[in-house]
Amino acid sequence: MRHLEHGRRMAAALVVGMLVAAAGAVTVLRTSEAQALGNGVARTPPMGWNS
């Protein structure tokens, strides 16, 4: 009985690990390079606080 519970936990951990890996792969594959205009505006992010 205890051996069966350990096997179920291992199977659940394996499934969760595979799902996390698949989600990470999809995220990496879906990202693309940032697009920007070549006019020089906002080449760096604004720093500080402007109220």
MOFEN-V969890 format. One record per backbone hydrogen bond with DSSP energy under -1.0 kcal/mol. CO is the residue of the C=O (numbers start at 1). NH is the residue of the N-H. If there is no record, write none. Layout:
CO:NH
CO:NH
//
This chain:
1:5
2:6
3:7
4:8
5:9
6:10
7:11
8:12
9:13
10:14
11:15
12:16
13:17
14:18
15:19
16:20
17:21
18:22
19:23
20:24
21:25
22:26
23:27
24:28
25:29
26:30
//
